[in-house]
Amino acid sequence: MKKSSEFTFSVVLKQEQSNSGTIISFSNGINRYLELQSSGRRDEIRFHYTHITAAGATQFLTETFPYRLADDIEHKVSLTVSGTEMQLFIDCHPLYKRVTHFLPDRNFSASNMQLFVGQRNSNSHYLFKGELKDLRIISGSYGYLSQCELMDAQCPTCGQFLELENALLELKQTMSLLTKRLVEAEKRVSYIEECDCKKSCLINGTTKNDGDAWDIGCSRCECKQGIVKCGPRPCPEVKCKHPVLKEGECCPVCLKSCYITKKDFEHGEIQILGCRNCSCVDGNMHCEYLQCPELKCPPEQQMSVTDECCKFCQGISSYPLIAPPQDHALLGDIYQQHQQQQQQQQKREEQNVFQLNNFPQNNHNEHINQLNLSSTADNTNGSVSTITEHGTEERTFVNILSTGRNSHFEQGFLLDEKRSNQQAEHLEDTVEAVHRNQDEPLDEGVDYCSKGHACHNNATCLNLNTKYTCTCRSGFHGDGYECFDVDECTQQGGLTGNHCHLNTRCVNTFGSYICECLSGYRRQDKFNCVEMDECKSGEHDCHENADCINTLGSYHCRCKEGYTGDGHDCKPVCNQTCLNGGECRSPNVCTCRTGYVGDSCEKDLDECATGVHRCKDTTDCVNMPGW
């Protein structure tokens, strides 16, 4: 019972009615350790046992199974304990199965332990009245089958699982101990090989000691255990993005950087400066004008945008002819024309002509081919009139003509019917404001903007005759007092759209936008990207023993013949098996451990016969396998 976590009490009994007696008991004096008892007064079967806690304390526990045995009838009784599980069989019927979480103590460490049948102890407590026969204590699994042969066996039992768990824990401890011993043994073997078996190398008649290193061209060689191993010479770390390997040199170096527009550019960096595509080449900035895409529209439909180098085709839908929504925006337009005409007064004193060509169709398919607005030196107060074309809905035309002491100018707007009333009122107010100040002398020395203004952070303040006006900057829209970012990416082309072309993706920024190159493409100019050959440029992560194959927008890697892998990690393939610790370092070539030679490292190197040893003349060289 000490060796197994499973045991069974099996008995055939006939108990008198109202008798409470012990069937079997392990006890010492008044202390009981294992006891099976039947109570005829309470009609129950009791199992008393002890449990040893993790702290070493002893607990006395009892499991009670309600059943009446004291009935003067013969019964078969089996109580099986399997680990922490208990199962009671009466007349070969499984009545109870319980998991107690307490493992009964089977060590019986107390001295003078005694086994009693039919009573608890030597004091004749709890005497059993009736018949007891075929009483057995069975160690191991399935003890109840000795009494009930036709019952099924459960697999596995709780006790078997507990034994398996204990065996695995012991195996884990054994493996841990064995691993530590192997590590220590390996250290001792390595120490012997390194310290006691140092071998020199003979190169072109020159002897190199074990551990010596020397350079040959761009390779560094080292003598290790009598074998010369060569590899690339280590190079210092370079701190530039595009190092260059010069002719006759072994290590890449950084070339000179370029300083332009108060910025440093490394060699090989490409930067767009104005309308030129510039690249830094060893301290010199080489620039070429950007190549604009060929336009398929007539010259009169080709438009240009501020800060952009290439023209674009303007679609019809991109020409809204709508008056500015706020008065101060109109005053800004008038003021700008006023300034322009002041500069051109001597050349064009008699007449100014403003032509607006090819107006777009409105919502009712109306079209105005040409509208000429002219002004003369006559003092006109301006007008708001209504025009009708081809019998369609009326549209309001606002003509503002103003003269001053030194200049004259005119501004015209064509308004949709739905917005004409409100905007006409704004324009009429503006006309009155302009004419009120016409006769006043211009005070060109007053800077109203510097005295404080309410323009938005993303707006420009412009001085007028007696006040200032606010205009949103390029890339923003609004009334000047509130300016909002224009999302150029929502529209292709036009004054407020983007001009991203080949292989790019428009990314909106605050006040502007950028044309971001798609993956696998490099920038050609501000608006175009071209396919990048990662294989030629070296911007790939293929293994040194793999071929880089360029594809449209990407690339893929394929291991060279004699190697296997995914192209990013290629390992050599050897048709023969490398023996005695040899490794396959190149196709069909085994690199042998020290002390072995041969195509498969199958032969022992006789250091004594080849002279690759350090034995003195007063000693005998004895060859050993591997050293």
C-alpha positions in Angstrom: 0.0 0.0 0.0 3.0 2.3 0.5 4.1 1.9 -3.1 0.7 2.4 -4.7 -1.7 5.3 -4.5 -4.6 2.8 -5.1 -6.0 0.1 -2.8 -9.4 -1.6 -2.2 -11.1 -3.1 0.9 -13.2 -6.0 -0.2 -15.5 -8.1 2.1 -18.6 -10.3 2.2 -20.6 -9.6 5.4 -23.9 -10.1 7.2 -24.5 -7.6 10.0 -27.1 -7.7 12.7 -29.8 -5.0 12.8 -29.0 -1.8 14.9 -25.4 -2.8 15.2 -22.6 -0.2 14.7 -19.3 -1.9 14.3 -15.9 -1.7 12.6 -15.2 -3.9 9.6 -11.4 -3.3 9.3 -9.1 -0.9 11.0 -5.4 0.2 11.1 -4.9 1.8 14.5 -2.4 2.4 17.4 -4.1 2.9 20.7 -6.8 5.5 20.4 -5.4 6.8 17.1 -6.9 5.3 13.9 -5.4 5.8 10.5 -7.6 3.8 8.1 -11.0 2.4 9.2 -14.1 1.1 7.4 -17.2 1.1 9.7 -20.9 0.3 9.3 -23.5 2.0 11.6 -26.9 0.3 12.0 -28.3 3.1 14.1 -27.8 5.8 11.4 -27.8 3.5 8.4 -24.5 4.7 7.0 -21.1 3.5 6.0 -18.1 5.6 7.3 -14.5 5.7 6.1 -12.0 7.3 8.5 -8.5 8.2 7.3 -5.6 10.6 7.9 -4.1 13.3 5.6 -0.6 14.9 5.9 -0.6 18.6 4.9 2.2 20.3 3.0 3.3 21.8 6.3 3.6 18.3 7.8 0.5 18.5 10.1 -1.8 15.5 10.5 -5.6 15.9 9.7 -8.2 13.3 10.7 -11.0 13.1 8.1 -14.2 11.1 7.6 -16.3 10.3 4.5 -19.9 9.2 5.1 -22.0 7.1 2.6 -25.7 6.8 3.5 -26.6 3.1 3.2 -28.1 0.4 5.4 -25.9 -2.7 5.8 -27.2 -3.9 9.2 -30.2 -5.8 7.9 -29.3 -9.5 8.6 -28.7 -9.9 4.8 -25.5 -10.9 3.1 -23.8 -8.2 1.1 -20.7 -7.8 -1.0 -18.9 -4.5 -0.1 -15.9 -2.9 -1.9 -14.4 0.5 -1.1 -11.8 1.6 -3.7 -9.4 4.5 -3.0 -7.6 5.8 -6.2 -5.5 8.9 -5.4 -8.0 11.5 -4.2 -11.0 9.6 -5.5 -13.2 7.2 -3.5 -15.7 4.7 -4.9 -18.2 2.5 -3.0 -19.6 -0.7 -4.5 -22.5 -2.7 -2.8 -23.4 -6.0 -4.3 -21.4 -5.1 -7.4 -23.3 -1.8 -7.9 -21.3 1.4 -7.9 -23.3 3.6 -5.4 -20.9 6.5 -4.7 -17.9 8.2 -6.4 -16.3 11.2 -4.7 -13.3 13.4 -5.2 -12.0 14.5 -1.7 -8.9 16.6 -2.8 -7.2 14.9 0.2 -4.8 12.1 -0.4 -5.1 9.4 2.4 -1.8 8.7 4.2 -0.5 5.2 3.5 2.9 5.6 5.1 1.8 4.4 8.5 4.8 6.0 10.2 3.5 5.5 13.7 5.2 2.8 15.7 3.3 -0.4 16.8 0.7 -0.1 14.0 -1.9 -2.9 14.3 -4.5 -4.3 11.9 -7.9 -5.2 13.4 -10.9 -7.0 11.9 -14.3 -6.7 13.4 -13.2 -4.1 16.0 -11.5 -0.7 16.1 -8.6 -1.4 18.5 -7.3 -3.6 21.3 -9.9 -2.1 23.7 -12.7 -3.9 21.7 -14.3 -0.6 20.7 -17.0 -0.8 18.0 -17.4 -4.6 17.9 -18.9 -5.9 14.7 -21.9 -8.3 15.3 -22.6 -10.7 12.5 -20.5 -12.5 9.9 -17.4 -11.4 8.0 -15.7 -13.5 5.3 -13.5 -13.2 2.3 -12.0 -10.0 3.6 -9.2 -8.7 1.4 -6.8 -5.7 1.2 -5.9 -5.3 -2.5 -3.1 -3.0 -3.7 -3.2 -1.5 -7.2 -5.9 -0.6 -9.7 -9.3 -2.2 -10.2 -9.4 -4.1 -6.9 -13.1 -4.4 -7.0 -12.9 -6.7 -10.1 -11.7 -9.5 -7.7 -15.2 -9.5 -6.2 -17.2 -8.4 -9.3 -15.6 -9.9 -12.4 -18.2 -8.7 -14.8 -17.9 -5.0 -14.1 -16.1 -2.6 -16.5 -12.7 -1.3 -15.7 -12.3 2.5 -15.9 -9.3 3.8 -17.8 -7.3 5.6 -16.6 -8.0 5.8 -13.0 -7.3 8.8 -10.8 -4.4 6.9 -9.1 -2.9 6.0 -12.5 -3.0 9.6 -13.6 -1.4 10.7 -10.3 1.4 8.1 -10.7 2.0 9.3 -14.3 2.2 12.9 -13.1 4.8 11.9 -10.4 6.8 10.0 -13.0 6.9 13.0 -15.3 8.1 15.2 -12.5 10.8 12.8 -11.7 11.8 12.6 -15.4 11.9 16.4 -15.6 14.2 16.6 -12.6 16.4 13.8 -14.1 16.6 15.6 -17.5 17.5 18.9 -15.8 20.3 17.3 -13.9 21.5 15.4 -17.0 21.5 18.7 -19.0 23.7 20.4 -16.3 26.1 17.5 -16.4 26.3 17.6 -20.2 27.1 21.3 -20.2 29.8 20.8 -17.7 31.2 17.9 -19.7 31.2 20.0 -22.9 33.1 22.8 -21.1 35.7 20.3 -20.0 36.1 18.9 -23.5 36.3 22.4 -25.1 38.9 23.3 -22.5 41.0 20.3 -23.4 40.7 21.0 -27.1 41.6 24.6 -26.8 44.3 24.4 -24.2 45.9 21.1 -24.6 45.7 20.6 -28.3 46.7 23.9 -29.9 47.8 23.4 -33.5 49.8 25.8 -35.7 49.2 26.5 -39.4 51.8 26.2 -42.2 51.2 28.8 -45.0 53.7 29.0 -47.9 56.5 28.0 -45.6 55.5 30.3 -42.9 54.2 29.0 -39.6 51.2 30.8 -38.0 50.4 30.1 -34.4 46.9 29.1 -33.3 44.7 32.2 -33.0 46.9 34.4 -35.4 45.0 36.6 -37.9 46.3 38.3 -41.0 45.0 40.2 -44.1 45.3 39.1 -47.7 43.7 41.6 -50.0 40.2 42.2 -48.9 40.1 39.0 -46.9 41.1 38.3 -43.3 42.5 34.9 -42.5 42.8 33.2 -39.1 44.5 30.1 -37.8 42.2 27.9 -35.8 43.3 24.5 -34.5 45.7 24.0 -37.4 43.1 25.1 -40.1 43.2 28.4 -42.0 39.8 30.0 -42.3 39.4 33.2 -44.4 36.5 35.6 -44.7 35.7 39.2 -45.7 37.8 41.8 -43.9 35.6 43.5 -41.2 34.9 47.2 -42.1 34.1 50.1 -39.7 30.5 51.2 -39.5 29.5 53.9 -42.0 27.0 56.6 -40.9 25.6 57.6 -44.3 22.7 56.3 -46.3 24.5 55.7 -49.5 28.1 54.4 -48.9 30.3 53.9 -52.0 32.9 51.2 -52.5 35.8 52.9 -54.4 38.0 51.1 -56.9 40.9 49.4 -55.2 39.4 49.8 -51.7 38.0 47.0 -49.5 35.5 49.0 -47.3 32.8 51.4 -48.4 33.2 55.1 -47.4 30.9 58.1 -47.2 31.3 60.8 -49.9 30.9 64.5 -49.4 27.5 66.0 -48.7 25.9 69.0 -50.3 24.8 72.2 -48.6 22.0 74.2 -50.3 19.0 76.1 -49.2 20.5 76.0 -45.7 20.2 72.2 -45.6 22.6 69.4 -45.8 22.0 66.6 -48.3 24.0 63.3 -48.3 25.6 61.9 -51.3 22.9 60.0 -53.4 20.0 62.0 -51.9 17.4 63.3 -54.5 15.6 66.6 -53.8 13.1 68.6 -55.8 14.2 72.3 -55.7 11.7 74.5 -57.5 11.2 73.1 -60.9 14.4 71.1 -60.9 15.1 67.5 -59.9 18.5 67.6 -58.0 20.8 64.9 -56.7 23.9 65.3 -54.6 27.0 63.7 -56.1 30.1 63.8 -53.9 29.6 67.4 -52.7 28.1 68.8 -56.0 24.4 69.2 -56.6 23.4 68.1 -60.1 20.1 69.4 -61.2 17.8 68.8 -64.3 14.6 70.5 -65.2 11.5 68.4 -64.4 10.0 66.6 -67.4 6.3 67.6 -67.6 3.8 65.1 -69.0 2.5 65.8 -72.5 -0.9 67.5 -72.4 -3.7 66.3 -74.8 -5.7 69.5 -74.7 -5.4 72.7 -76.8 -3.1 75.5 -75.4 -6.1 77.7 -74.6 -7.3 75.0 -72.1 -4.0 74.5 -70.4 -3.8 76.0 -67.0 -1.0 76.5 -64.4 -1.1 76.7 -60.6 1.1 78.7 -58.2 4.1 76.8 -56.9 3.6 74.0 -59.5 5.9 73.6 -62.5 3.8 71.7 -65.0 0.6 72.9 -66.7 -2.6 70.8 -66.7 -5.7 70.5 -68.7 -8.6 72.4 -67.2 -12.0 70.6 -67.4 -15.2 72.6 -68.1 -16.6 71.7 -64.7 -13.7 73.5 -63.0 -14.7 77.0 -64.0 -17.4 78.2 -61.5 -18.3 81.9 -62.2 -19.6 82.9 -58.8 -19.1 86.1 -56.9 -17.1 85.9 -53.6 -19.5 85.3 -50.7 -18.4 88.1 -48.5 -17.9 91.9 -49.0 -14.3 92.1 -47.9 -13.3 89.4 -50.4 -14.8 91.6 -53.2 -12.9 94.6 -51.9 -9.8 92.6 -52.0 -10.4 91.9 -55.7 -11.0 95.6 -56.4 -7.9 96.6 -54.5 -5.7 94.2 -56.3 -6.9 95.6 -59.7 -6.5 99.1 -58.4 -2.8 98.4 -57.6 -2.2 96.7 -61.0 -3.8 99.7 -62.9 -1.7 102.2 -60.9 1.4 100.5 -62.2 0.1 100.5 -65.8 -1.5 103.9 -65.8 0.9 105.6 -68.2 0.6 102.8 -70.8 -3.2 102.4 -70.6 -4.7 105.7 -69.7 -7.7 105.6 -72.1 -9.3 102.2 -71.6 -9.2 98.9 -69.7 -10.8 95.8 -71.1 -11.5 92.7 -69.1 -12.4 89.7 -71.1 -13.8 86.5 -69.6 -13.9 83.8 -72.2 -15.6 80.4 -72.5 -17.9 80.6 -69.5 -19.3 77.2 -68.3 -22.8 76.1 -68.7 -25.2 76.7 -65.8 -27.7 74.2 -64.4 -30.1 75.0 -67.3 -27.5 74.4 -70.0 -27.1 78.2 -70.7 -23.9 79.3 -72.2 -22.3 82.7 -72.6 -19.6 82.7 -75.2 -17.9 86.0 -74.4 -18.5 89.0 -72.1 -16.6 92.2 -72.5 -16.5 94.7 -69.7 -14.9 98.1 -70.4 -14.4 101.2 -68.5 -13.5 104.7 -69.5 -12.4 107.8 -67.7 -16.0 108.8 -67.1 -17.1 108.9 -63.5 -19.8 106.2 -63.3 -21.4 105.2 -60.1 -21.7 101.5 -61.0 -24.8 99.5 -61.6 -26.6 96.2 -60.8 -28.6 94.9 -63.8 -30.4 91.8 -65.0 -29.8 90.0 -68.3 -31.7 87.1 -69.9 -30.4 84.8 -72.6 -32.5 82.7 -75.0 -35.6 83.1 -72.8 -34.2 81.2 -69.9 -34.2 82.2 -66.2 -32.8 85.6 -65.3 -29.2 86.0 -64.0 -27.9 89.1 -62.3 -24.9 90.9 -63.6 -23.2 93.3 -61.3 -20.9 95.9 -62.8 -18.8 98.1 -60.5 -17.0 101.0 -62.2 -15.1 103.4 -60.1 -12.8 106.3 -60.8 -10.4 108.1 -58.6 -8.0 110.9 -58.9 -5.2 108.7 -60.2 -6.8 105.6 -61.6 -9.9 103.9 -62.9 -10.9 100.2 -62.7 -13.9 97.9 -63.2 -15.0 94.5 -61.7 -17.8 92.4 -63.0 -19.5 89.2 -61.6 -22.2 87.0 -63.0 -24.5 85.5 -60.4 -26.8 82.5 -60.4 -30.5 83.4 -59.9 -30.8 81.5 -56.6 -28.0 83.6 -55.1 -28.4 86.9 -56.9 -30.5 88.8 -54.4 -28.4 88.3 -51.3 -25.1 88.7 -53.2 -26.3 91.7 -55.1 -27.1 93.4 -51.8 -23.5 92.7 -50.7 -22.2 94.1 -53.9 -24.3 97.2 -53.8 -23.1 97.9 -50.2 -19.6 97.5 -51.5 -20.2 99.9 -54.4 -21.4 102.5 -51.9 -18.4 102.0 -49.7 -16.1 102.4 -52.6 -17.7 105.6 -53.9 -17.9 107.1 -50.4 -14.1 107.0 -50.2 -13.4 108.0 -53.8 -13.1 111.7 -53.2 -11.0 111.3 -50.1 -7.2 111.6 -50.6 -5.3 108.3 -50.5 -3.2 108.0 -47.5 -0.6 105.6 -48.8 1.5 105.9 -45.7 -1.0 104.3 -43.3 -0.4 100.5 -42.6 -3.7 99.4 -41.3 -2.6 95.7 -41.0 0.2 96.6 -38.7 -2.2 98.4 -36.3 -3.9 95.1 -35.6 -6.3 93.0 -37.6 -8.7 90.0 -37.2 -7.4 88.0 -40.2 -7.1 84.2 -39.7 -3.6 82.7 -39.1 -3.8 81.2 -42.6 -4.9 84.5 -44.3 -3.0 87.5 -45.6 -3.8 91.1 -44.6 -3.9 93.6 -47.4 -4.1 97.4 -46.9 -6.8 99.4 -48.7 -7.4 103.2 -48.9 -9.1 103.5 -45.5 -9.1 100.0 -44.1 -7.7 96.5 -44.7 -9.0 93.2 -46.1 -8.3 89.6 -45.4 -7.6 86.9 -48.1 -7.1 83.2 -47.4 -3.7 81.9 -48.5 -3.2 79.2 -51.2 -4.4 75.9 -50.0 -7.2 77.4 -47.8 -10.7 78.7 -48.5 -13.0 80.9 -46.5 -13.7 84.6 -45.9 -10.3 85.6 -44.6 -11.4 85.8 -41.0 -12.0 82.0 -41.0 -9.9 79.9 -43.4 -10.3 76.1 -43.7 -7.9 73.6 -45.3 -8.7 72.6 -48.9 -8.6 68.8 -49.4 -7.0 68.8 -52.8 -7.1 65.0 -52.9 -10.9 65.0 -53.4 -10.6 66.5 -56.8 -8.3 65.7 -59.7 -6.9 68.8 -61.5 -8.2 72.3 -61.4 -7.3 75.2 -59.2 -8.3 73.5 -56.0 -7.5 69.9 -57.0 -4.4 67.7 -57.0 -2.1 67.0 -60.0 -0.7 63.6 -58.9 0.0 61.4 -61.9 1.7 58.1 -62.6 2.1 55.6 -59.7 1.3 58.1 -56.9 -1.2 58.5 -54.2 -2.5 61.9 -53.1 -2.0 62.6 -49.4 -3.6 65.8 -48.1 -1.6 68.0 -45.8 -2.4 71.2 -43.9 -2.6 73.9 -46.6 -1.3 71.7 -49.4 -0.8 68.1 -50.5 1.9 65.7 -51.5 2.0 63.0 -54.1 3.3 59.9 -52.3 4.9 57.1 -54.4 3.3 53.7 -54.4 5.3 50.8 -53.0 8.0 49.7 -55.4 8.2 53.1 -57.1 10.7 56.0 -56.8 10.1 59.7 -57.3 10.7 61.2 -60.7 9.4 64.7 -59.9 6.8 66.3 -57.6 3.9 64.7 -59.3 5.2 61.4 -61.0 6.9 58.2 -59.8 8.6 55.6 -61.9 9.1 51.8 -61.3 12.2 51.2 -59.2 14.5 48.3 -60.0 15.4 47.2 -56.5 17.8 44.5 -57.9 20.0 47.1 -59.7 19.9 49.6 -56.9 20.7 47.0 -54.2 17.6 48.0 -52.2 16.5 44.5 -51.5 17.0 41.8 -48.8 17.8 38.8 -50.9 20.4 36.4 -49.5 23.9 36.7 -50.9 23.4 33.2 -52.4 20.1 34.2 -54.1 19.2 35.9 -57.3 17.1 39.1 -57.2 14.4 39.1 -59.9 12.7 42.5 -60.5 8.9 42.7 -61.0 6.5 45.6 -61.7 6.4 47.5 -58.4 8.3 44.9 -56.4 10.8 42.0 -56.7 11.3 38.4 -55.5 14.3 36.3 -54.5 15.3 32.9 -55.7 18.1 30.8 -54.2 20.9 29.9 -56.6 21.6 26.4 -57.8 23.0 24.3 -55.1 21.1 26.2 -52.3 17.7 25.8 -50.8 15.4 28.3 -49.0 13.0 31.1 -49.5 15.5 33.4 -51.2 15.9 35.6 -48.1 17.7 32.7 -46.3 19.5 30.2 -48.5 21.4 27.2 -47.2 23.8 25.0 -49.2 22.8 21.5 -50.2 25.2 18.6 -49.8 24.3 15.3 -51.5 26.7 13.5 -49.1 26.2 13.4 -45.3 28.8 15.4 -43.4 30.2 13.1 -40.6 32.0 13.6 -37.3 30.4 17.1 -36.7 31.1 18.5 -40.1 28.8 21.1 -41.6 27.6 21.8 -45.1 28.9 25.3 -45.8 28.7 25.3 -49.7 27.1 23.1 -52.3 28.4 19.5 -52.0 31.3 20.7 -49.8 31.6 19.7 -46.1 33.6 21.9 -43.7 35.2 19.4 -41.3 35.8 19.8 -37.6 39.4 20.0 -36.4 41.0 16.6 -36.7 38.9 15.2 -39.6 39.3 15.4 -43.4 37.7 13.9 -46.5 34.7 14.8 -48.7 32.3 13.7 -45.9 34.8 14.3 -43.0 35.0 10.6 -42.7 38.8 10.3 -42.2 40.8 11.1 -39.1 43.6 13.5 -39.7 46.9 12.0 -38.5 48.6 15.0 -36.9 51.7 13.0 -36.2 52.2 11.9 -39.8 51.5 15.3 -41.3 53.6 17.2 -38.7 50.7 19.4 -37.6 51.4 19.0 -33.9 53.3 20.7 -31.1 55.0 17.8 -29.5 58.6 18.5 -28.6 61.6 16.4 -29.9 61.9 14.7 -26.5 58.4 13.3 -26.7 56.5 10.8 -28.9 53.5 12.0 -30.9 50.5 9.6 -30.5 47.6 10.1 -32.9 44.1 10.0 -31.4 40.7 10.0 -33.2 39.8 13.6 -34.0 43.0 15.1 -32.3 
